[in-house]
Amino acid sequence: MENVQFVDNISFLEPLPDELKEKLSKMVLTKNVAKGDVLFQENDIAETIFFVNNGKIKISKSSPGGKEIVLDIRKAGEIFPEVALFSKEETTYSASASVVEFGSISMIRKADLESILLQYPELFIFIFRTMAERLRLSQNTLQNVALYGKIGSLAFTLVRLCQDYGEVNEHGITIRLKLTHEDLGSFFGATRESVTRMMNQLKNRGIVSKENGYFTVHELDSLKFYID
């Protein structure tokens, strides 16, 4: 992918004047990535900002006990980690990023992107809104564990995945992201065994099914019942 195409494919960069787009395109490095590639690890020095051209990137943290907690999965057109922008020098990444689906990313030095944003501060609005939405989702996850237990957290995770990666079809909403029970549990700190028990409940009630590695939600309203 040419760097100029990268600029055109990132929606929040559209308001930039052509001269800034051209300048930005010369600052980025674009490359293909494969499943399992690690882009950075928690506590690495945060020197680079990433854009997803295609594919999917997992953002995760390690618990004190060493267990992986998935914070988000970024898809095409998204930027990460926003929180590193305009932080002090020598700041570190607060989470790790790894590839979960083959694709392409573009990278830019944090200082270079900051220089562009200073010339066009309207872009801050988009970035701040994105950060606020990520924070809201994180708070909702904690709230669901506290108020609704693990089944509510699982339901919230499935609803969120339907919104982000769902494909509506005659059977319901298929989540176009291959996930195991262990993967689902990593979104809210549950074990694979616990998720398997809860998923069996949902399957027996006809709410969810799985085929060829993809989950399909047949009754979204029934799923939302667990978090309403």
KALIN-V990166 format. One line per field, one symbol per residue. phi: phi as a letter, one per 30 degrees, with the letter a starting at -180 (. if undefined). psi: psi as a letter, one per 40 degrees, with the letter a starting at -180 (. if undefined). burial: + if it has 9 or more other C-alpha atoms within 8 Angstrom, else -. A space follows every 10 residues. Layout:
phi->???
psi->???
burial->???
This chain:
phi->.ddddedddc eddedddedd ddddddcccc adbcejdcda ceidddcbcc bcdajbbccb bcdediddcd dabcbejcca dedddhdddi dcddacbbdc beabbcbbde dddddddddb dedeeddddd dddddddddd ddddddccid dddddddddd ddddbdbdbd ckbcddadbc dddddddbic dddddedddd ddddcidbbb bhicdbcdbd ddddedbc
psi->hiddddddeh deedehiddd dddddeeihh iiiihehhdi iheihgeiii hhdiaihhhi ihideehhhh dihiaheiii hddehfiiie iiheiihihe hhahiiiihd ddddddddeg eddddddddd dddddddddd dddddddead dddddddddd ddddeihhae ebhhhfhhii dddddedefi iddddddddd ddddeediih hfehihhdgd dddddee.
burial->--++-+++-+ --+------+ ++-++-++-+ --+++--+-+ ++---+--++ ++++++++++ ++-----+++ +-++++++++ ++-++----- +++-++++++ ++++++++++ -+++-++--- --+--++--- +------+-- +++++--+++ +++++++-+- ++--+++--- -+++++--+- ++-+++++-+ ++-+++-++- -++--++++- ---+++++++ --++-++-
